[in-house]
Amino acid sequence: MNFDLVLGLLGGLALFLYGMQMMSNGLEDAAGNRMKKILERLTSNRLLGVAVGAGITAVIQSSSATTVMVVGFVNSGMMTLRQAVWIIMGANIGTTITGQLIALDVGMLAPLFAFIGVAMIVFLKNPKLHPIGKILAGLGVLFIGMGMMSDAMHPLRENEAFVSLMTQFSNPLLGILAGAVFTAIIQSSSASIGILQALATAGVIGLPSAVYVLFGQNIGTCITAVLASIGTNRAAKRTTLIHLLFNVVGTTVFVLGCQILPVTDWVASITPGAVDAQIANMHTIFNITTTLLLLPTGTLLAKAAERLLPDRAEDRPAALTALGDDFTMKGLSLGSHAVHTDLLSQEIGRMVTLAGENMNRAFDAVLDGTPKTMAEIDKTEAVIDGMNKEISQYISKILVHNNSGKNVADIEQYFLITGNAERIGDHAQNIAEYTRVMEDKGIAFSEGARHEISEMARITGDALHRAMHPTEDKTAWMADVVTVEQEIDKMTETYRERHLERMREGKCSEEACILYSELLTDFERIGDHILNIAQAYAKIGFTQ
C-alpha cells in the first residue's frame, strides 16, 4: 500500500465526514427546534413514533443524533421509555437514506452542489439562506470525498494481502466485529457504510462478506448514545440499551437468515451489477425487517431494559438537578444541539425559580424583622451560584462544538438569563442580610414602611411570574412585563419621597432610614433584572 493511496483514503474520508457534518449542521440550523418539538409531541402512537423517528433521522442524516435527543428527553422526564422505543426503531430506518443517496451515484453533480452551497454562504447576505447553503455544500463535499475514497481504493484490488484480509470477513463473527469497532471509532454508521460501499465499488470486498460488516456497523453506531447516557438517570441508560438490543436482535436474525436462506443472492438480484446499491438495499431491508419483527413486542424491549437495568435507591429523579454531570456533552454529535438548548431551558427555569423563592423569603424575613430563615436563604443562594457556574461552563462547551445558527443565538440568550437570575439571588440575599442588622440593633420599620415592603414583595413576585409565563400573544405579554417594571420604578420613586417625608417627621430612626434606602435600591434593581430576563426569553420564543 503506497503513500499516495493512504493520502487519498485519508483525504477522501476527511471530506466525507466534514461534508456530512456540514450538511447535518445546516439541516439542524434550519429545523432543529421544530424536530425537537415533533419528537416531544408525536410519540404516543407506536406507528406514528416510528414514522417520526424515521423522518427526522432521514433529515438530519444521523440515527445517533436522534437517539441522543431521545436519551435527553427520557432523562429530563419529557418522554417515557415506551415512547422512546418507537422513535429508536424509526431512527434505524431513517439512517439508511445516506446509503441510498450514495448508491444513486450523483457524484458527477457533487462539484456543482458544493459550488452553489459555498456561493450561498459567502455571497448571500440573508442569514436564513445560509443553512440551505450548508446543506448543499455539505452534500457536494460528501460526494467528492466519496469519489476520492473510491478512486484511492481501486489499486487495492491488486493487493493480495488486503484482498485476503477482506475475504476473512466472510466469517460472520469477524465481519460483525470489524464493522462494530470501526463504526464505534468514527461514531457514524452512515460514514462507515459509505466507506464500505466505496470498498465494494472498487471491487475490494464482495456482498457476501460486506453484509456481515454491515450488520456490525449497525451495532457500532450505538456507541454515541452509550457515551451520551454517561451521567444520566436510569431511564436514559435503558433507552440506550434498547437501541443496542434492537441492533443485536436484528443482527442475530439476519446472520442466521444469511446462513440458512439465500438472502444475499436475493438482495443482489434487485440491483445486479451495482454492489453499492446492494449494500444500501441490505441496510434498508435489515432495519425495516427488524422494526417489523420487534414492533409488536416493543413494550417487551422496554421491560427487558428495565430488568437488565433495575432501579436503584440512589438514582436521582428524572428531572435534571444540575448540569455539572456534563449531560450528553460526552456524546455531543450531529443534530443534538436542540437537546442541549432544551436542557438549558429546564435548568435555567429552575434557577430563576430558586432566585424568586429566595426573593420572597428575603422580603418575608424583613417584614418579620428576624433572620430566622437566613440559613435556608444562604443555602439556596449557594445552589444558585453553583448552578450559575455549571451552566456557564456547559454553555461554553456547547459553543466550542457549534458557533453558528439559531440554536447558538438562543444559547447566548440563556446565558444572559443566567446572569440576571444570579443577580436577583444576590439582591435577595442583600435584603435578607438587613434582618441581621435589624435584630442586632433592635431596628424596626414603621407601619408605613412595612406596608410598602409588603407591596414590593407582591409586585416583584408578580413581575417574575409574568416574565416566566408568556402568553400566546408575545407582543402583549412583553408590553405587560414592561408595564409592571415601569410600575416598580414609579413605586421606587414614590417610596423614596415618602421615606424622606417620614425622615423629616422623625417617624424612623437613622439606622432604619439607611436600611430602607438600601432596600429600595435592591427592589429597583430586581425589577430591572426581571425585565432583562423577559426580554431574553422573548428573543428565544420561550414557552413555559
C-alpha positions in Angstrom: 0.0 0.0 0.0 1.8 3.1 -1.2 1.8 6.6 0.4 -0.4 8.2 -2.3 -3.1 5.6 -1.7 -3.1 6.3 2.1 -3.3 10.1 1.4 -6.2 9.5 -1.0 -8.0 7.4 1.6 -7.5 9.9 4.4 -8.3 12.9 2.3 -11.5 11.3 1.0 -12.6 10.2 4.5 -11.9 13.7 5.8 -14.0 15.3 3.1 -16.8 12.7 3.6 -17.0 13.2 7.3 -16.8 17.0 7.0 -19.4 17.1 4.3 -21.8 15.0 6.5 -21.2 17.3 9.5 -21.7 20.5 7.4 -24.9 19.1 5.9 -26.3 17.9 9.2 -25.5 21.3 10.9 -27.2 23.1 8.1 -30.3 20.9 8.5 -30.3 21.4 12.2 -29.9 25.2 11.9 -32.9 25.2 9.6 -35.2 22.9 11.6 -33.5 21.7 14.8 -36.1 23.1 17.3 -39.0 22.0 15.1 -37.6 18.5 15.1 -37.4 18.6 18.8 -41.0 19.7 19.2 -42.1 16.9 16.8 -40.3 14.3 18.9 -41.8 15.6 22.1 -45.4 15.6 20.9 -46.0 12.9 18.3 -44.8 9.7 20.1 -47.9 8.4 21.8 -48.8 6.0 18.9 -46.2 3.4 18.0 -46.6 3.7 14.2 -46.5 7.4 14.4 -43.5 7.2 16.7 -41.7 5.0 14.1 -42.6 7.4 11.3 -41.4 10.5 13.2 -38.1 8.8 14.2 -37.5 7.7 10.6 -38.4 11.1 9.1 -36.3 13.2 11.5 -33.3 10.8 11.1 -33.6 10.9 7.3 -33.5 14.7 7.5 -30.5 15.1 9.9 -28.7 12.1 8.4 -27.8 10.6 11.8 -29.6 7.9 13.8 -27.0 8.7 16.6 -28.2 12.3 16.8 -31.9 11.2 17.0 -31.0 8.7 19.7 -29.1 11.3 21.7 -32.2 13.6 21.5 -34.4 10.7 22.8 -31.9 10.0 25.6 -32.1 13.6 26.6 -36.0 13.6 26.6 -36.1 10.4 28.7 -33.5 11.8 31.1 -35.5 15.0 31.6 -38.8 13.2 32.0 -40.4 14.6 28.9 -40.7 11.2 27.2 -41.4 7.7 28.6 -39.2 4.7 27.9 -42.1 3.1 26.0 -42.4 6.2 23.7 -38.6 6.1 23.1 -38.8 2.6 21.7 -40.7 3.6 18.7 -38.5 6.6 17.9 -35.4 4.4 18.1 -36.9 1.9 15.7 -37.8 4.7 13.3 -34.3 6.2 13.6 -32.7 2.9 12.4 -34.9 3.1 9.3 -34.2 6.7 8.6 -30.4 6.4 8.8 -30.5 4.2 5.6 -31.1 7.2 3.5 -27.4 8.1 3.2 -26.5 4.8 1.8 -29.3 5.1 -0.8 -28.1 8.6 -1.8 -24.6 7.2 -2.3 -26.0 4.4 -4.4 -27.8 6.9 -6.7 -24.3 7.9 -8.0 -24.9 11.6 -8.2 -21.1 12.2 -7.8 -20.9 13.9 -11.1 -23.0 16.7 -9.7 -21.1 16.9 -6.5 -18.8 19.9 -7.5 -21.9 21.8 -8.6 -23.7 21.2 -5.3 -20.5 22.3 -3.4 -20.1 25.5 -5.5 -23.8 26.5 -5.2 -23.7 25.9 -1.4 -20.5 27.8 -0.8 -21.7 30.7 -3.0 -24.9 30.9 -0.9 -22.9 31.1 2.3 -20.3 33.6 1.0 -22.3 35.9 -1.3 -25.9 35.9 0.1 -26.5 38.3 3.0 -29.7 36.8 4.2 -28.7 34.5 7.2 -31.9 32.4 6.7 -30.5 31.1 3.4 -27.1 30.1 4.9 -28.4 26.8 6.4 -29.6 25.8 2.9 -26.1 26.7 1.6 -24.6 24.5 4.3 -26.8 21.6 3.2 -25.9 21.8 -0.4 -22.2 22.4 0.2 -22.1 19.5 2.7 -23.8 17.2 0.2 -21.3 18.2 -2.5 -18.2 17.8 -0.3 -19.6 14.4 1.0 -19.8 13.0 -2.6 -16.4 14.5 -3.5 -14.9 12.7 -0.6 -16.7 9.5 -1.5 -15.3 9.7 -5.0 -11.7 10.2 -3.7 -12.0 7.2 -1.4 -13.3 5.0 -4.3 -10.5 6.1 -6.6 -7.9 5.5 -3.9 -9.2 2.0 -3.2 -9.1 0.8 -6.8 -5.4 -0.3 -6.6 -6.3 -2.4 -3.5 -7.9 -4.9 -5.8 -4.4 -6.0 -6.9 -3.0 -6.1 -3.3 -3.1 -9.7 -2.3 -2.7 -9.1 1.5 -5.6 -6.6 1.6 -7.9 -8.8 -0.5 -7.0 -11.7 1.8 -8.0 -9.6 4.8 -11.3 -8.6 3.2 -12.2 -12.3 2.5 -11.8 -13.0 6.2 -14.9 -11.0 6.8 -17.0 -13.8 5.2 -16.7 -15.2 8.7 -19.8 -13.7 10.4 -18.1 -13.0 13.8 -15.0 -11.3 12.2 -17.2 -9.2 9.9 -19.5 -8.1 12.7 -16.6 -7.3 14.9 -14.8 -5.3 12.2 -17.9 -3.3 11.4 -18.8 -2.6 15.0 -15.3 -1.5 16.0 -14.8 0.8 13.0 -18.2 2.5 13.4 -17.6 2.9 17.1 -14.4 4.7 16.4 -15.7 7.2 13.9 -19.2 7.4 15.6 -21.2 7.4 12.4 -22.8 4.4 10.8 -23.6 6.5 7.7 -20.0 7.3 7.2 -18.7 3.7 7.8 -21.4 2.3 5.5 -20.3 4.9 2.9 -16.7 3.6 3.2 -17.9 0.0 2.9 -19.8 1.0 -0.3 -16.6 2.6 -1.6 -14.6 -0.6 -0.9 -17.3 -2.7 -2.7 -17.4 -0.3 -5.7 -13.6 -0.6 -6.0 -14.0 -4.4 -6.1 -12.1 -5.0 -2.9 -15.0 -6.7 -1.0 -18.0 -8.6 -2.3 -21.5 -8.5 -1.0 -21.3 -11.9 0.8 -18.6 -10.6 3.1 -19.8 -7.0 3.2 -23.2 -7.9 4.7 -21.6 -9.1 8.0 -19.6 -5.9 8.2 -22.8 -4.0 7.6 -24.6 -5.8 10.4 -21.7 -5.0 12.8 -21.9 -1.3 11.7 -25.5 -1.2 13.0 -24.2 -2.3 16.4 -21.3 0.0 16.4 -23.5 3.1 15.8 -24.9 2.6 19.4 -21.6 3.9 20.9 -22.7 7.6 20.5 -25.8 7.0 22.5 -23.8 5.0 25.1 -21.5 8.0 25.5 -24.5 10.3 25.8 -26.0 8.3 28.6 -23.0 8.6 30.8 -24.0 10.6 33.9 -27.8 10.4 33.1 -30.5 8.7 35.1 -31.5 5.0 34.9 -34.3 5.6 32.4 -32.0 7.3 29.9 -29.5 4.4 30.2 -32.3 2.0 29.4 -33.1 4.0 26.3 -29.5 3.4 25.1 -29.8 -0.3 26.0 -33.0 -0.6 23.8 -31.0 0.9 20.9 -28.3 -1.8 21.4 -30.9 -4.6 21.9 -32.7 -3.6 18.6 -29.5 -3.9 16.6 -28.2 -7.1 18.3 -31.6 -8.8 17.7 -31.6 -7.7 14.1 -28.0 -8.8 13.5 -28.8 -12.3 15.0 -31.8 -12.8 12.8 -30.1 -11.7 9.6 -26.9 -13.7 10.3 -29.0 -16.8 10.7 -31.0 -15.8 7.7 -27.9 -15.4 5.5 -26.6 -18.8 6.7 -29.9 -20.7 6.1 -31.5 -18.8 3.2 -30.2 -17.2 0.0 -30.9 -13.7 1.4 -27.7 -12.2 0.0 -28.4 -13.6 -3.5 -32.0 -12.3 -3.4 -30.8 -8.7 -2.4 -28.1 -8.8 -5.2 -30.7 -9.7 -7.8 -32.6 -6.5 -7.1 -29.8 -4.3 -8.5 -27.4 -6.7 -10.3 -24.0 -5.2 -11.1 -24.4 -2.3 -8.6 -22.8 -3.5 -5.4 -23.1 -0.1 -3.6 -26.8 -0.2 -4.2 -26.9 -3.8 -3.0 -25.3 -2.7 0.3 -27.7 0.2 0.6 -30.7 -2.1 0.0 -29.5 -4.7 2.5 -29.1 -1.9 5.1 -32.7 -0.7 4.4 -34.1 -4.2 4.4 -32.2 -5.0 7.7 -33.7 -2.1 9.6 -37.2 -2.3 8.1 -37.5 -6.0 8.8 -36.1 -5.7 12.3 -38.6 -3.0 13.0 -41.5 -5.1 11.7 -40.3 -8.0 13.8 -40.0 -6.0 17.0 -42.8 -3.6 16.6 -45.4 -5.8 18.2 -43.0 -6.5 21.1 -41.7 -3.0 21.7 -43.0 -2.9 25.2 -41.2 -6.2 25.9 -38.0 -4.5 24.8 -38.7 -1.8 27.4 -39.4 -4.4 30.1 -36.2 -6.2 29.2 -34.2 -3.0 29.6 -35.8 -2.4 33.0 -34.9 -5.9 34.0 -31.3 -5.6 32.9 -31.0 -2.1 34.5 -33.3 -2.1 37.5 -34.0 1.0 39.6 -31.5 1.8 42.4 -32.3 3.7 45.6 -29.6 6.2 45.0 -30.8 7.1 41.5 -31.7 10.7 41.1 -35.2 11.8 39.9 -36.0 12.1 36.2 -35.6 15.9 36.1 -32.1 17.2 36.0 -30.8 18.5 39.3 -27.6 20.1 37.8 -25.7 20.3 34.5 -22.5 19.6 36.3 -22.6 16.0 35.1 -22.0 17.3 31.5 -25.1 15.5 30.4 -24.7 14.4 26.7 -21.7 16.6 26.3 -19.6 13.4 26.2 -21.8 12.3 23.4 -22.2 15.6 21.5 -23.0 14.7 18.0 -24.7 15.9 14.8 -28.2 17.1 15.4 -28.1 17.1 19.2 -27.9 20.8 19.9 -31.7 21.1 20.2 -31.5 18.8 23.2 -28.9 21.0 24.8 -31.0 24.1 24.5 -34.0 22.2 25.9 -32.0 21.1 28.9 -30.7 24.6 29.4 -34.3 25.9 29.3 -35.3 23.5 32.1 -32.3 24.1 34.3 -32.3 27.8 33.9 -36.0 27.9 34.6 -35.2 26.1 37.8 -32.5 28.6 38.7 -34.8 31.6 38.1 -37.5 29.8 40.3 -35.0 29.4 43.1 -33.9 33.0 42.9 -37.6 34.0 43.1 -38.2 31.8 46.1 -35.2 33.4 47.8 -36.6 36.9 46.9 -39.9 36.0 48.6 -38.1 34.6 51.7 -36.0 37.8 52.0 -39.0 40.2 51.9 -40.8 37.9 54.5 -37.7 38.0 56.7 -37.6 41.8 56.6 -41.3 42.0 57.5 -40.8 39.6 60.4 -37.7 41.5 61.5 -35.7 38.4 62.3 -33.1 36.4 60.3 -34.6 33.0 61.2 -34.8 31.9 57.6 -31.2 33.2 56.8 -29.7 29.7 56.8 -32.2 28.5 54.2 -31.6 31.6 52.1 -27.8 31.2 52.3 -28.1 27.5 51.3 -30.4 28.3 48.3 -28.0 31.2 47.3 -25.1 28.7 47.3 -27.1 26.4 45.0 -27.9 29.4 42.6 -24.2 30.4 42.5 -23.2 26.8 41.8 -25.8 26.5 39.0 -24.6 29.7 37.5 -21.1 28.3 37.3 -22.1 24.9 35.9 -24.5 26.4 33.3 -21.8 28.9 32.2 -19.3 26.1 31.7 -21.9 24.0 29.9 -22.7 26.8 27.5 -19.0 27.4 26.8 -18.6 23.7 25.9 -21.7 23.8 23.6 -20.4 26.9 21.8 -17.0 25.3 21.2 -18.7 22.5 19.2 -21.1 24.8 17.4 -20.8 28.5 17.0 -23.4 29.4 14.4 -27.1 29.1 13.7 -30.3 29.9 15.6 -29.6 27.5 18.5 -26.4 29.3 19.3 -28.3 32.6 19.4 -30.8 31.0 21.8 -28.0 29.7 24.0 -26.5 33.2 24.2 -29.8 34.5 25.5 -29.9 31.7 28.1 -26.5 32.9 29.2 -27.9 36.4 29.8 -30.9 34.9 31.7 -28.5 33.0 33.9 -26.6 36.2 34.8 -29.7 38.1 35.7 -31.1 35.3 37.8 -27.9 35.2 39.7 -28.1 38.9 40.3 -31.7 38.6 41.6 -30.4 36.0 44.1 -27.7 38.4 45.2 -30.2 41.2 45.8 -32.4 38.8 47.7 -29.5 37.9 49.9 -28.7 41.6 50.5 -32.3 42.2 51.6 -32.2 39.2 53.9 -28.9 40.4 55.4 -30.7 43.6 56.6 -32.6 41.4 59.1 -29.4 40.6 61.0 -28.7 44.3 61.4 -32.3 44.9 62.5 -32.0 42.2 65.1 -28.5 43.2 66.4 -29.5 46.9 66.7 -33.2 46.5 67.6 -34.3 48.3 64.5 -38.0 48.2 63.5 -39.6 49.8 60.4 -42.7 52.0 60.8 -46.1 50.7 59.7 -46.0 52.8 56.6 -42.6 51.3 55.6 -43.8 47.8 56.4 -46.9 48.3 54.1 -44.6 49.5 51.3 -42.2 46.5 51.8 -45.3 44.2 51.5 -46.2 45.9 48.2 -42.6 45.4 47.0 -42.8 41.7 47.7 -46.2 41.4 45.9 -45.2 43.2 42.7 -41.7 41.6 42.3 -43.3 38.2 42.7 -46.0 39.1 40.2 -43.4 40.5 37.8 -41.2 37.4 37.9 -44.2 35.1 37.4 -45.3 37.1 34.4 -41.8 37.1 32.9 -41.6 33.3 33.3 -45.1 32.6 31.8 -45.6 34.3 28.4 -48.9 34.2 26.7 -49.6 33.3 23.1 -49.6 37.0 22.2 -45.9 37.6 22.8 -46.1 41.3 22.0 -48.9 41.9 24.5 -47.1 39.8 27.1 -43.8 41.7 26.7 -45.7 45.0 26.9 -47.3 43.8 30.1 -44.0 42.9 31.7 -42.6 46.3 30.7 -45.6 48.0 32.3 -45.0 46.1 35.6 -41.3 47.1 35.6 -42.2 50.7 35.0 -44.6 50.5 37.9 -41.7 49.2 40.0 -39.7 52.2 39.0 -42.6 54.6 39.9 -43.1 52.8 43.2 -39.4 53.2 44.0 -39.6 57.0 43.3 -42.8 57.3 45.3 -41.5 55.3 48.3 -38.3 57.4 48.3 -40.4 60.6 48.6 -42.5 59.0 51.4 -39.3 57.9 53.1 -37.9 61.4 53.1 -41.2 62.7 54.5 -41.0 60.2 57.4 -37.4 61.2 58.0 -38.4 64.9 58.2 -41.3 64.0 60.6 -38.9 61.9 62.7 -41.0 58.7 62.3 -38.0 56.4 61.7 -34.5 56.1 63.2 -31.3 56.9 61.4 -30.4 53.2 61.1 -33.8 52.3 59.8 -33.6 55.1 57.2 -30.3 53.8 55.9 -31.6 50.2 55.7 -34.8 51.2 53.9 -32.9 53.3 51.4 -30.7 50.3 50.5 -33.7 48.0 50.3 -35.3 50.4 47.8 -32.2 50.2 45.6 -32.3 46.4 45.7 -36.0 46.5 44.9 -35.5 48.6 41.8 -32.5 46.5 40.6 -34.6 43.3 40.9 -37.2 44.9 38.6 -34.5 45.7 36.1 -33.2 42.1 36.1 -36.7 40.7 35.8 -37.2 42.8 32.7 -33.9 41.6 31.3 -35.0 38.0 31.8 -38.3 38.6 29.9 -36.6 40.3 27.0 -34.1 37.4 26.7 -37.0 34.8 26.8 -38.8 36.8 24.1 -35.9 36.6 21.8 -35.8 32.8 22.0 -39.5 32.3 21.7 -39.6 30.8 25.1 -42.7 28.9 26.2 -43.2 27.6 29.7 
